[in-house]
């Protein structure tokens, strides 16, 4: 994975989370379910970041 692909994924992650947060706060502000998609997507983003640092270290 290259750096531009990682930052593209990061921008997509942030945009989706802003959208999900808006939906969550409009529909059910007392129940913050947006945390669960944020964690799942965050794990995938963390994997991308680790792949990026590993590929830079190896070559």
SULCORFEN-V986628 format. One record per residue. RES is the residue in one letter. PHI is phi in radians with two decimals (* if undefined). PSI is psi as a letter, one per 30 degrees, with the letter a starting at -180 (* if undefined). Layout:
res:RES phi:PHI psi:PSI
res:RES phi:PHI psi:PSI
//
This chain:
res:X phi:* psi:k
res:X phi:-1.74 psi:l
res:X phi:-1.12 psi:e
res:X phi:-1.15 psi:e
res:X phi:-1.14 psi:e
res:X phi:-1.09 psi:e
res:X phi:-1.20 psi:f
res:X phi:-1.13 psi:e
res:X phi:-1.13 psi:e
res:X phi:-1.12 psi:e
res:X phi:-1.10 psi:e
res:X phi:-1.12 psi:e
res:X phi:-1.03 psi:e
res:X phi:-1.15 psi:e
res:X phi:-1.12 psi:e
res:X phi:-1.14 psi:e
res:X phi:-1.17 psi:e
res:X phi:-1.10 psi:e
res:X phi:-1.09 psi:e
res:X phi:-1.09 psi:e
res:X phi:-1.12 psi:e
res:X phi:-1.08 psi:e
res:X phi:-1.07 psi:e
res:X phi:-1.09 psi:e
res:X phi:-1.24 psi:f
res:X phi:-1.34 psi:e
res:X phi:-1.51 psi:e
res:X phi:-2.62 psi:i
res:X phi:-1.15 psi:f
res:X phi:-1.48 psi:f
res:X phi:-2.19 psi:j
res:X phi:-1.52 psi:i
res:X phi:-1.36 psi:f
res:X phi:-1.10 psi:f
res:X phi:-1.08 psi:e
res:X phi:-1.20 psi:e
res:X phi:-1.13 psi:e
res:X phi:-1.11 psi:e
res:X phi:-1.15 psi:e
res:X phi:-1.10 psi:e
res:X phi:-1.22 psi:e
res:X phi:-1.15 psi:e
res:X phi:-1.11 psi:e
res:X phi:-1.11 psi:e
res:X phi:-1.17 psi:e
res:X phi:-1.09 psi:e
res:X phi:-1.08 psi:e
res:X phi:-1.06 psi:e
res:X phi:-1.14 psi:e
res:X phi:-1.16 psi:e
res:X phi:-1.08 psi:e
res:X phi:-1.13 psi:e
res:X phi:-1.21 psi:e
res:X phi:-1.19 psi:e
res:X phi:-1.20 psi:e
res:X phi:-1.23 psi:e
res:X phi:-1.25 psi:e
res:X phi:-1.44 psi:f
res:X phi:-3.12 psi:*
//
